[in-house]
């Protein structure tokens, strides 16, 4: 195998690798943006009541004695089960509750009972950190690809465009 042919093969392999990494990192960014959008999606209010309540231990952050609350709720003909460490979920069966249900994915965003409000939405720190890390990695991949002069900048932009076009597909195909 000649050096010229080896270089062409390596360029094709490297271009394919950059395109696949672009696809993966673009998918991570899209998925985390979808998580953040779902977190802050509009909600609708539903009245219901507590069906059952359980207490248990759930190791959180190295604390083996954290008390978790599991509450079964019936609201608007639908059954919900909520588990969290929040003491605001210590509700007796039969307690009337009001749920703010997300229009994006049907999960409970807020639970209101007895004058208290429990925020059940996922946090924002992890998705934001994953978005930042994926964008930094994507920038490093493209900087390295152009800096190494393995292939011309036009191919870099083609890989970026391929990743950007296929990333939403990866988000919506996820299981």
VMD Tcl script that draws the C-alpha trace (Angstrom):
set ca {
  {0.00 0.00 0.00}
  {1.42 3.36 -0.99}
  {1.60 6.37 1.30}
  {-0.87 8.31 -0.88}
  {-3.47 5.58 -0.73}
  {-3.00 5.18 3.02}
  {-3.49 8.93 3.46}
  {-6.73 8.83 1.44}
  {-8.05 5.91 3.47}
  {-7.15 7.64 6.75}
  {-8.87 10.84 5.59}
  {-12.05 8.95 4.75}
  {-12.00 7.11 8.07}
  {-11.26 10.31 9.97}
  {-14.02 12.21 8.12}
  {-16.49 9.44 8.97}
  {-15.38 9.45 12.61}
  {-15.78 13.24 12.85}
  {-19.25 13.00 11.28}
  {-20.30 10.28 13.75}
  {-18.89 12.19 16.73}
  {-20.74 15.27 15.46}
  {-23.93 13.26 15.27}
  {-23.51 11.94 18.80}
  {-22.58 15.29 20.37}
  {-25.32 17.12 18.46}
  {-27.76 14.49 19.69}
  {-26.66 15.08 23.29}
  {-27.19 18.82 22.90}
  {-30.64 18.33 21.32}
  {-31.67 15.80 23.95}
  {-30.64 18.04 26.84}
  {-32.41 21.02 25.24}
  {-35.50 18.82 24.99}
  {-35.16 17.94 28.70}
  {-34.90 21.64 29.61}
  {-37.87 22.52 27.39}
  {-39.95 19.74 28.96}
  {-38.98 20.94 32.43}
  {-40.38 24.41 31.83}
  {-43.31 23.41 29.60}
  {-46.76 24.81 30.35}
  {-48.87 22.89 32.84}
  {-52.53 22.29 33.46}
  {-54.11 21.86 36.87}
  {-55.86 18.67 38.02}
  {-57.63 17.97 41.30}
  {-57.15 14.59 42.98}
  {-56.44 12.78 46.22}
  {-53.79 10.57 47.83}
  {-54.53 6.85 47.51}
  {-51.55 5.38 49.35}
  {-48.38 6.53 51.10}
  {-45.15 4.64 51.81}
  {-41.95 5.59 53.57}
  {-38.60 4.04 52.87}
  {-34.90 4.68 52.93}
  {-33.17 5.89 49.83}
  {-29.40 6.49 49.86}
  {-28.90 10.03 48.59}
  {-25.48 11.65 48.36}
  {-23.86 9.15 50.69}
  {-26.50 9.62 53.39}
  {-27.87 6.14 54.02}
  {-30.66 7.37 56.33}
  {-32.54 9.63 53.90}
  {-36.28 9.06 54.18}
  {-38.01 8.75 50.84}
  {-41.71 9.29 50.39}
  {-43.73 7.38 47.80}
  {-47.24 8.63 47.15}
  {-49.91 7.10 44.90}
  {-52.34 9.68 43.54}
  {-55.59 9.54 41.62}
  {-56.44 12.64 39.61}
  {-58.79 13.10 36.67}
  {-59.13 9.36 36.14}
  {-55.39 8.82 35.95}
  {-53.06 7.13 38.44}
  {-49.73 8.78 39.36}
  {-46.89 7.51 41.55}
  {-44.41 10.02 42.94}
  {-41.25 9.14 44.84}
  {-38.97 11.81 46.31}
  {-36.97 12.67 49.40}
  {-39.00 15.84 50.00}
  {-40.79 15.84 53.40}
  {-43.68 17.71 51.74}
  {-44.80 14.36 50.31}
  {-45.61 13.00 53.76}
  {-49.34 13.00 53.01}
  {-52.02 10.77 54.54}
  {-54.31 8.70 52.30}
  {-57.43 10.63 51.35}
  {-55.65 14.04 51.42}
  {-56.92 16.25 48.59}
  {-54.15 17.44 46.27}
  {-53.80 19.66 43.23}
  {-51.36 18.61 40.53}
  {-49.76 20.79 37.90}
  {-49.19 18.33 35.05}
  {-46.75 19.12 32.25}
  {-48.27 19.39 28.78}
  {-44.97 18.19 27.27}
  {-44.72 14.72 28.78}
  {-47.57 14.28 31.26}
  {-45.37 14.24 34.37}
  {-46.20 16.12 37.55}
  {-44.37 19.43 37.80}
  {-45.86 20.64 41.11}
  {-47.89 18.99 43.81}
  {-49.99 21.24 46.06}
  {-51.42 19.90 49.29}
  {-52.44 21.57 52.54}
  {-50.96 24.96 51.65}
  {-47.56 23.53 50.66}
  {-46.07 23.19 47.19}
  {-43.59 20.47 46.20}
  {-41.52 21.08 43.06}
  {-41.09 17.71 41.31}
  {-39.40 18.95 38.14}
  {-35.92 17.63 37.28}
  {-32.97 19.95 38.00}
  {-31.20 22.10 35.43}
  {-27.58 21.61 36.46}
  {-26.96 18.24 34.80}
  {-28.53 19.13 31.40}
  {-26.71 22.47 31.26}
  {-23.37 20.84 32.14}
  {-23.93 18.17 29.46}
  {-24.76 20.84 26.87}
  {-21.61 22.81 27.72}
  {-19.43 19.68 27.71}
  {-20.85 18.48 24.38}
  {-20.32 21.88 22.74}
  {-16.75 22.09 24.07}
  {-16.04 18.57 22.79}
  {-17.55 19.43 19.42}
  {-15.36 22.53 19.21}
  {-12.29 20.49 20.15}
  {-13.07 17.89 17.48}
  {-13.36 20.52 14.77}
  {-10.36 22.48 15.97}
  {-8.31 19.29 15.94}
  {-9.59 18.27 12.52}
  {-8.73 21.62 10.94}
  {-5.49 22.02 12.91}
  {-4.24 18.59 11.89}
  {-5.03 19.48 8.27}
  {-6.34 15.98 7.73}
  {-8.97 17.30 5.44}
  {-10.02 20.76 4.24}
  {-12.34 23.08 6.21}
  {-15.14 22.48 3.70}
  {-15.27 18.84 4.78}
  {-15.36 19.98 8.40}
  {-18.42 22.10 7.70}
  {-20.02 19.20 5.82}
  {-19.49 16.98 8.87}
  {-20.97 19.67 11.10}
  {-23.99 20.02 8.80}
  {-24.48 16.23 8.73}
  {-24.35 16.10 12.54}
  {-26.76 19.02 12.88}
  {-29.25 17.52 10.42}
  {-29.16 14.02 11.89}
  {-29.03 14.99 15.59}
  {-32.79 15.70 15.92}
  {-33.45 12.30 14.38}
  {-31.31 10.70 17.08}
  {-33.29 12.58 19.74}
  {-36.71 11.49 18.53}
  {-35.68 7.91 17.83}
  {-34.37 7.44 21.37}
  {-36.08 4.86 23.53}
}
mol new
graphics top color blue
foreach p $ca { graphics top sphere $p radius 0.5 }
foreach p [lrange $ca 0 end-1] q [lrange $ca 1 end] { graphics top cylinder $p $q radius 0.2 }
display resetview
